[in-house]
Amino acid sequence: MTFDTRALAPENPQEWDTFFDRLERAFGGPPALPEERAQWRAVTEFDRTLAVRDGAELIGTAGAFSFRMTVPGGAALAVPGVTMVSVQPTHRRRGVLTGLMRTQLDDFRERGEAVAVLTASEPAIYGRFGYGIATKQLYGTIDTTRVAFARPAGAERIRFRFVSPADGLDACEAVYARLVPGRAGLLARAPGWAARFVLDPPAGREETGPLHCVLAEVDGETRGYARYAVADGWSNAGADGTIRLQDVEALDPVTYAALWNFLGSVDLTSSITFHNRPADDPLQHLASDPRRCRLGYRDGLHVRLVDIGAALAARTYTAPVDVVLDVEDAFCPWNSGRWRLSGDAKGAVCERTVDPAELELSIKELGAAYLGGFGLSAMAGAGLVREARPGALAEASAAFRGDPEPWLPHGF
């Protein structure tokens, strides 16, 4: 069916309110608090925010944020972050989502954006539009009555200082900005985004106290920080509170270890829960007993290559690679066909070729491998990547892999 799809009008505040109302209805659950709603409106890019109507009724939503994301090699690539995608329950299975994905990807191509990214409420949805799961999130619950953290030499120089989250925001953001070039998947903070990390309305605290911010300083310089809230708890044995960790970052290993030691020693608590750390987080080596950290993984960032040539040339490769990729991309047919990728740690070129295929795969698998977090060899083991030239798979898989692991620290 044909529906009317167009960008929101920034001069019409009521239209955005209706858009957000419909988004909340599609996702269910309690509505956003007024402070949260205002923050989302403040970062909305109206020319990238689409509303689908069936007559006068708004029945579909989708948006995109303009980010810069680190790719392997440290380059900052302009990427649209797809967000706020929904279809009203009354209009499912009628092509609304497909139409939104079509409109967005055509727009990304026109803007010259080679890679698109998203986080998914349901991971199974976006593969059919060419998005592959490219990063993992480490989560866990640490029993701090049984787990100790390694304390390296030099930790005694670190001083901890509480500040209000708002007052500490600039210092925390300065630390984060220095980390961005060093890990694929990290997003440079766009204007207005930092405020969401200190948004702490009392009505949204989910049985915790207020958000705390502690700075780790050496000779007056901020070297790291942690932001967390405490859910108090008591049992017959005494205090049983839980630290709910929002984020913890540091510029060096000693400061990072010291922050975990600090978190593990907060009075009246017996556990730390966290939901999103890198898959290779040093925590796994700092903790004395990983079994009592109850660690697990879930999907993080989903990546879609919009322009294969530009995307693969934008990153570097861990090992030298010279391979012809035969890519299937039914949704964006301009990508389909054979591409020769030649590159190493210094740079890469990716161009159309008529040479015989050496690896065959879909755009989804290429997106999953793009940031270096998932190996092409593992995908080949699942039958999703096919080797046409002996040795091509091992060469390409080694070249695509990254260190450190890619990671997206927050949703959007």
N, C-alpha and C positions, 0 to 999 in steps of 0.2 A: 504494500500500500504506500501511497505518497503522503508524507506529512510535511509541514512547514518547519524548516530548521533554519535558525538565524541566531546571530550573536546578541547578547543582551545590550540594552541601551543604557549607558552609564547615567544619562540624565533622568532615568525613570527608577527611583529607589524602590517603588512598589514592585517592579518587575523582578528585581533581585530578591526581594522578600518572598515572592511567590516561588521563584526558583528554589530557594533554600528550603521553604516549606515542603515542596514536592520531593526534594532530595531526602529530607528527614522522614517523610512518610514512606518512601521506598525502602529506606534502611531500617525503619522500625526503631523501637527503643525510645527512651526519653529524649525530648528536644534539647538542643544545645543551650547552655546557659547564655544569658544576654552578653556577657563578656566574651564568650567563645564565638558567638555569632558575629559580634562586631569585629573580632580579629579576622575571621574568614572574609568578611566583606572588605576589610582594609587591604587584603592582599589579592583580591580578585582582579584578574585582568579581563576586563569586559569584552574586548575584541576577541578573546580566546575562550569565552564562556558561552556555550551553546544551549539554547532551549528549543525543544521540539514540541510543536503544538498539533493537536487534532482539533481543528476549528479554533475555538477560544480556549480550549483546555490545554494546559501545559502538561505533557505526558512523558517527557524525557529530558535528561540533563547531562552535560559533560563540560569539562573545563580543562585548561592547561595552564601551568605556571612556567615562566621563562627562567630556567636554571642554567648554571654552568657546573658541569660534573667532571671530576677528575677521571681520566682514562689511563690504562697502563702506559707508563712512560712519564706521567705527570702532567700532560697537557690538560687544559680546561676546555671542554667541549660544550657548546651551546646545545641544550637539550630541552624539549618541552616535557614537563611532568604532568601526565594525564591524571585528572582528578575529578571528583564529584560526578561520577558516571552512575546514572540510574534510569530505570524505566518503571513507570507505574504498573502495579499488578494488573490493571485493566487492559494493558496494551502489550503484554508479553507475547513472544512468538509472532510478532507482526513486522519484524525487520527494523525496529527502532534502533536497537543497539548497533546493528550492522551499518545502518545509515550514519550514525554518529561516528563510528570508527572510520567509515569511508571519508566523511567530511574532514575529520581531524587529520588523517594521514595525507590526504591531498593538500591540506593547508600546510602541514609540516614540510612537505616536499617543496611547495611554492616558496616557503620562507627560507629554504636552504638548510634545514635542520636534518642532519644525517642520522640521528639516533633519537628515539622517543623512549620514555621510561614511565613506569607506573608501579603502584603497590595495589594488590588485589584483595578485595574482601572475599572473593572466591577464586582461588588460583586456576580452576579448571576453565574459567570463562575465556581468558584472553589468548590462549594458545592458538585458537582458530583464526585470530587476527595477526598472528606472527610474533607475539610477545613470548619470550622464553625466560624462565626463572634464572636469574644471573647471580644472585647473592643469597646468602643464608644469614639468619639471625640466631645467635646463641642465647638461650634463656636458661634460668636455673633458680633454685632455692637452696641457699647455703646454710647448713646447720652450724652456726658460729660457736656453739658449745662444744663441737667436736672437730671443727676445722680451724687450723691456724694458717696464717699467711707468711711467706718468706719475707724477711726484713733485710735487705742488702745493706752493705756498708755505705755510709753517707746519709742514711735516712734521718740520723739525729740532727742534721742541719735544717731539716724542713720544719717550718712552723705553720700551724693551722689557724685560720681566722674565720669566724663566722661573719657574714655580711647578709643583708637582706638580698633575696634573689634579684630584685630590680637594681640595687646598688652594685651588685657584683656582675651584672650582665656584660658590661664592656670588657672587663678582665677575662671573663669566661670566653667571650667571643674572640678575643685576641688569641687565646690559646687554641681554640678550634681552628681559626683561620690559618695558623701555622701548620696545623696537621693536614689540612685539605689536600695539598699537592702530593702527599706521601702515600695515599691509599686510593685506589680506584673505587668509584662509587660515591665518594664523598661529594656533597653539594656545597658550593660557595653560598653563603647566606645572602639571599636577595634582600633589598630594603624592606623592612617591616616584619621579616620572618623571625628575628631573634625574640621578639616580644612574646611569641607563643610559648616559649620555653620557661617563662616565669609567670605565666598566667595561672593564678591560684585562687579562684573564687571559693570561699568557704563552702558553698553549696555543692561544689564538685570534688570534694576531697575524699570521698569514698571511705569513710571511717578512719581517716588518718588525721594527724595534726597538720600544721602548715608546712609548706615547702621550705626546706633549709638549703642554704648554699654555704659550703665551706671552701675557702681558697687555701691551696698549698703554696707556701712562699719560701723562697731562699734569698736571704739578704734583701728582702723587700720586693723581689720580683715574683710575680705569679707564675708558677710552673705547672699548675694543675688545679683541678676543682672537682667537686662532687656536689650533685643536687639530689636531695632525697626527702622523703617524708616518713614518719614513723606511725605505724598502727600499733597502739599499745595493746597488751594482752596480759592476762594473769591466769595462773593455774594454781593448784594446791602446792606446787613446788616453788611458786614465786613468779617473778616477772617473766613474761614470755612475748615481748614485743617483736615486731617485724619491721626492718628497714625496707622500704619500697624505693629502690634506687631508680632515679630517672636517668641520670647520665653521670659518667665519671671519665675524665680525660686528663692526660698529662703529656708533657713535652719530653720526658725521659723516663727510663725504666725505674729509677730509684723513687722518683715522685709517685709513679703509678703504684708501686708496691706499698709505699707509705700510705697512700689514700685507702687502699684495701685494708691495711692494718688499722687505720683510723675507723673505718666503717665497721670492722669486726669487733671493735672494742667499745662501741657506744653503749652506755649504761642502759639497763632494763630491756635489752633486746637479746634475742637468741637466734635470729635468722635474718638473712638478706635475700630479697627476691629481686630479680631483674628480668627484663623481657627482650632486650635487644642489645647484644654485644657482638663484636666480630667473631666469625667462626674460629679464628686463630688467636683469640684474646689471650694475652699472657696470664690472665687469671688462672687458666687451666694448669699452669706450671707453678704459680704462686701458692695455690691451695694445697694443704697437706694431704687431703683425702678427697679426690675428685668424685668418688662414689657418693659422698655426703653433700655434694653440690647439686645433685639431681639435674644434670645438664641435658639439654635437648636442642634440636634445631627446628626452625620453620623457614618457609620461603620469605625472602625479602624483596629486593628490587627485581622487577620484570623489565626486560630490555627488548626493544624492537628496532632493527636496522631499517631506516627509511631509504637511505642511499648507501648501498653496499660499498661502492668504490670509495666514497668520502669517509665512511665510518671506519673501514679497515685501514685506511691510510692515516687516520688521525691518531692511532695508538702505535706503540712500539711492541716488540716481540722478544720474549725471554731468550730464545734461541733462533739462529738463522732459519728462515723458511722461504721456500719457493715452491708453491703448490697451485694447481688449477682446481678451483672449487666450482662444482656444478650445483647451483642453488635453485631450489623450487620455491616460488613465492606467488601463490595463486591470488592473494588479496592485493598485492602491489606488484603486478606483472613486470613493471619496469626493472625490477631486480632479478627476475628469472634469467637463467642462462649461466654461462661459464665466465669466471673471473680469475685472473692470475694475480695471486698475492705474493709479493716478494718483499721481505723485510728482515730486520734484526733489531738489536737494542738501540740503534741510532735513528731508525725511521723505517717507513714502508711505502710501497706503491701498490695500488690495486686497480687493475684496468681490465676491460673487456678483452676476451681472447677467443680464438677459434681452435686453440690447442685442445687435445683430448682431455677429458675430465680425469682427475686423480682422486678427488674426494667428492662424494655426492651427499647432500644434506638439504634440509629445509631451512627457511629463514628463521624459524623458531629455534632450532639447534644452534644456528650461528649467533643469535641473540644471547642464548644461554652461555655460550663460550666467550662472548665478547669482552667481558671485564676480567676474565682469567680465573674465575672461581670454580668453574665446572669443566672437566676435561673432555675433549672430543673422544678419547678412547673409551671412557665410560659410556658415552652416548652410543658409540659403535657397538658396545657390548649389549645394548638394548635394541640394536637393529636400526637405530635412527641416523647413523652416519655410516656410509658404505665406502670402502676403500677400493679404488679402481687401479691404483699403482702401488705395488708392494713398497712399504716403507713410508708412504705419504701420510698415513694416519699418525704414526709415532712422531714424525717430524712436526706435523701441524699441531698435534696435541701438546707437545713440549713447548712449542713456540707461543701458543695462546695462553698457557697457564701463567698466573701472576703471583707475586710475593711482595707485600703481604696480601692476604685474601681481600677481595673487594667487599665493601660494606656500605649500607645505607643506614645512618644512625637515627633517622626519624622519618615518619610518614609525611604525606602531603595530600 
